[in-house]
Structures are given as C-alpha cells and as structure tokens.
Amino acid sequence: MANIKSAKKRMRQTVNRQARNKSVRSRLRTSIKKHRTSEDRAKPENLSATYSEIDHARKKGVIHANAAARYKSRLAKAAAKT
C-alpha cells in the first residue's frame, strides 16, 4: 500500500481509468462480436456503427491506432466477401 500522498492519488486515478477503459473495451468487443455474428454484415449502416465504436476506442486510447486500422480492415474484408 502506498504511503506517499502522490502515490495514493495515482492509485485512485488508476482505478478510475481502468474502469473507464474496461467499459470502452467491453463496448468495442461486444460491437465487433455482434457484427461478426449477424447475417447482414455487408450492410453499410451496420459496418458504420462498428467502425464508430472502433474509432471511439482509438480516440480514448484504449486500443492502438494500428489495432483499430486492423480491426476495420478485417471487417471490411469480411463484408466484401459476403
């Protein structure tokens, strides 16, 4: 357990950030999974909503820029295949 005041503050901040990041990551994963399991994957509005979630997670710093690009690329590739 931290004894220094600044370290205690850091721990509080970390807990808050972890909770925020966890919710964003959970929303992202749910959205991607929902998109992959749906029958109408090729619809642009479905793809757009999933892209939006990916961009949101990227903007918040939950995932890396290259990871976001990779997710979007794979989704687009799968949509084009169907």
GROMACS elastic network, one bead per residue, 0.5 to 0.9 nm:
[ bonds ]
;  ai    aj funct       b0    kb
    1     8     6  0.83348   500
    2     5     6  0.78846   500
    2     6     6  0.88569   500
    2     7     6  0.58210   500
    2     8     6  0.57207   500
    2    11     6  0.82207   500
    3     6     6  0.87377   500
    3     7     6  0.71112   500
    3     8     6  0.70142   500
    4     7     6  0.52590   500
    4     8     6  0.63482   500
    4     9     6  0.88190   500
    5     8     6  0.51739   500
    5     9     6  0.63744   500
    5    10     6  0.87091   500
    6     9     6  0.50480   500
    6    10     6  0.61547   500
    6    11     6  0.86900   500
    7    11     6  0.62478   500
    7    12     6  0.87325   500
    8    11     6  0.51229   500
    8    12     6  0.64038   500
    8    13     6  0.87296   500
    9    12     6  0.50922   500
    9    13     6  0.61882   500
    9    14     6  0.85361   500
   10    13     6  0.50750   500
   10    14     6  0.60285   500
   10    15     6  0.86642   500
   11    14     6  0.50419   500
   11    15     6  0.62919   500
   11    16     6  0.87821   500
   12    15     6  0.52934   500
   12    16     6  0.64665   500
   12    17     6  0.87642   500
   13    16     6  0.51915   500
   13    17     6  0.61429   500
   13    18     6  0.85363   500
   14    17     6  0.50926   500
   14    18     6  0.59823   500
   14    19     6  0.85762   500
   15    18     6  0.51733   500
   15    19     6  0.63088   500
   15    20     6  0.87439   500
   16    19     6  0.52603   500
   16    20     6  0.63020   500
   16    21     6  0.86485   500
   17    20     6  0.50561   500
   17    21     6  0.59801   500
   17    22     6  0.83556   500
   18    21     6  0.51129   500
   18    22     6  0.59071   500
   18    23     6  0.86217   500
   19    22     6  0.50957   500
   19    23     6  0.63494   500
   19    24     6  0.87858   500
   20    23     6  0.53825   500
   20    24     6  0.64228   500
   20    25     6  0.86912   500
   21    24     6  0.51412   500
   21    25     6  0.59985   500
   21    26     6  0.84039   500
   21    57     6  0.84495   500
   21    60     6  0.79830   500
   21    61     6  0.83573   500
   21    62     6  0.59671   500
   22    25     6  0.51181   500
   22    26     6  0.59499   500
   22    27     6  0.85580   500
   22    62     6  0.84726   500
   23    26     6  0.50424   500
   23    27     6  0.61756   500
   23    28     6  0.85696   500
   24    27     6  0.51770   500
   24    28     6  0.61882   500
   24    29     6  0.87105   500
   24    53     6  0.85786   500
   24    56     6  0.81066   500
   24    57     6  0.61371   500
   24    60     6  0.82258   500
   24    62     6  0.72892   500
   25    29     6  0.61569   500
   25    30     6  0.85303   500
   25    57     6  0.67968   500
   25    62     6  0.66878   500
   25    63     6  0.81340   500
   26    29     6  0.52111   500
   26    30     6  0.60723   500
   26    31     6  0.84860   500
   27    30     6  0.51729   500
   27    31     6  0.60589   500
   27    32     6  0.86216   500
   27    53     6  0.74333   500
   27    57     6  0.87918   500
   28    31     6  0.51818   500
   28    32     6  0.62207   500
   28    33     6  0.85806   500
   28    50     6  0.79270   500
   28    53     6  0.56408   500
   28    54     6  0.62452   500
   28    56     6  0.85167   500
   28    57     6  0.68984   500
   29    32     6  0.51482   500
   29    33     6  0.60176   500
   29    34     6  0.84136   500
   30    33     6  0.51441   500
   30    34     6  0.59477   500
   30    35     6  0.84597   500
   31    34     6  0.51226   500
   31    35     6  0.61128   500
   31    36     6  0.86455   500
   31    49     6  0.82231   500
   31    50     6  0.59122   500
   31    53     6  0.71038   500
   31    54     6  0.87465   500
   32    35     6  0.50916   500
   32    36     6  0.61733   500
   32    37     6  0.86956   500
   32    50     6  0.63045   500
   32    51     6  0.89470   500
   32    53     6  0.85016   500
   32    54     6  0.84990   500
   32    71     6  0.86332   500
   32    75     6  0.85247   500
   33    36     6  0.51414   500
   33    37     6  0.62218   500
   33    38     6  0.86081   500
   34    37     6  0.53593   500
   34    38     6  0.61287   500
   34    50     6  0.89762   500
   35    38     6  0.53662   500
   35    39     6  0.84825   500
   35    40     6  0.83973   500
   35    41     6  0.62920   500
   35    46     6  0.71070   500
   35    47     6  0.74917   500
   35    50     6  0.70466   500
   35    75     6  0.85837   500
   36    39     6  0.82366   500
   36    41     6  0.68876   500
   36    75     6  0.79786   500
   36    78     6  0.86223   500
   37    40     6  0.89682   500
   37    41     6  0.81053   500
   38    41     6  0.59494   500
   39    42     6  0.84607   500
   40    43     6  0.58656   500
   40    46     6  0.78677   500
   40    79     6  0.89493   500
   40    82     6  0.89256   500
   41    44     6  0.81659   500
   41    46     6  0.67224   500
   41    47     6  0.69987   500
   41    75     6  0.87507   500
   41    78     6  0.80825   500
   41    79     6  0.57396   500
   41    82     6  0.75953   500
   42    45     6  0.87784   500
   42    46     6  0.76023   500
   42    47     6  0.71525   500
   42    76     6  0.84349   500
   42    78     6  0.82035   500
   42    80     6  0.68250   500
   42    81     6  0.85511   500
   42    82     6  0.65352   500
   43    46     6  0.55387   500
   43    47     6  0.64649   500
   43    48     6  0.86794   500
   43    79     6  0.80689   500
   44    47     6  0.50800   500
   44    48     6  0.59082   500
   44    49     6  0.86439   500
   45    49     6  0.62311   500
   45    50     6  0.87174   500
   46    49     6  0.52924   500
   46    50     6  0.64564   500
   46    51     6  0.86700   500
   47    50     6  0.52124   500
   47    51     6  0.60994   500
   47    52     6  0.85829   500
   47    72     6  0.89188   500
   47    75     6  0.76621   500
   47    76     6  0.77759   500
   47    79     6  0.81400   500
   48    52     6  0.61293   500
   48    53     6  0.87927   500
   49    52     6  0.50322   500
   49    53     6  0.65044   500
   49    54     6  0.88269   500
   50    53     6  0.51695   500
   50    54     6  0.63567   500
   50    55     6  0.86780   500
   50    72     6  0.84541   500
   50    75     6  0.88486   500
   51    54     6  0.50341   500
   51    55     6  0.61051   500
   51    56     6  0.85054   500
   51    68     6  0.88371   500
   51    71     6  0.86431   500
   51    72     6  0.64412   500
   51    75     6  0.88023   500
   52    55     6  0.50740   500
   52    56     6  0.60578   500
   52    57     6  0.86643   500
   53    56     6  0.50093   500
   53    57     6  0.62621   500
   53    58     6  0.85856   500
   54    57     6  0.52537   500
   54    58     6  0.62066   500
   54    59     6  0.86445   500
   54    63     6  0.84581   500
   54    68     6  0.59849   500
   54    69     6  0.86827   500
   54    71     6  0.76572   500
   54    72     6  0.75717   500
   55    59     6  0.60388   500
   55    60     6  0.85862   500
   55    65     6  0.89223   500
   55    68     6  0.69692   500
   56    59     6  0.51042   500
   56    60     6  0.62627   500
   56    61     6  0.86791   500
   56    62     6  0.88209   500
   57    60     6  0.51728   500
   57    61     6  0.62853   500
   57    62     6  0.52863   500
   57    63     6  0.60606   500
   57    64     6  0.87891   500
   57    68     6  0.81656   500
   58    61     6  0.50893   500
   58    62     6  0.59147   500
   58    63     6  0.51800   500
   58    64     6  0.62176   500
   58    65     6  0.61080   500
   58    67     6  0.85024   500
   58    68     6  0.63462   500
   59    62     6  0.76717   500
   59    63     6  0.83663   500
   59    65     6  0.86481   500
   60    63     6  0.79403   500
   61    64     6  0.66644   500
   61    65     6  0.84428   500
   63    66     6  0.83619   500
   63    67     6  0.63349   500
   63    68     6  0.66544   500
   64    67     6  0.51419   500
   64    68     6  0.63288   500
   64    69     6  0.87441   500
   65    68     6  0.51375   500
   65    69     6  0.62858   500
   65    70     6  0.86229   500
   66    69     6  0.50198   500
   66    70     6  0.60637   500
   66    71     6  0.86366   500
   67    71     6  0.61819   500
   67    72     6  0.86310   500
   68    71     6  0.51912   500
   68    72     6  0.62522   500
   68    73     6  0.85382   500
   69    72     6  0.51849   500
   69    73     6  0.60062   500
   69    74     6  0.85968   500
   70    73     6  0.50641   500
   70    74     6  0.61432   500
   70    75     6  0.85651   500
   71    74     6  0.53048   500
   71    75     6  0.61933   500
   71    76     6  0.86344   500
   72    75     6  0.51478   500
   72    76     6  0.61115   500
   72    77     6  0.85250   500
   73    76     6  0.51703   500
   73    77     6  0.60891   500
   73    78     6  0.86100   500
   74    77     6  0.50215   500
   74    78     6  0.61317   500
   74    79     6  0.85366   500
   75    78     6  0.51417   500
   75    79     6  0.61019   500
   75    80     6  0.86061   500
   76    80     6  0.61103   500
   76    81     6  0.85944   500
   77    80     6  0.51961   500
   77    81     6  0.63214   500
   78    81     6  0.51048   500
   78    82     6  0.66969   500
   79    82     6  0.54900   500
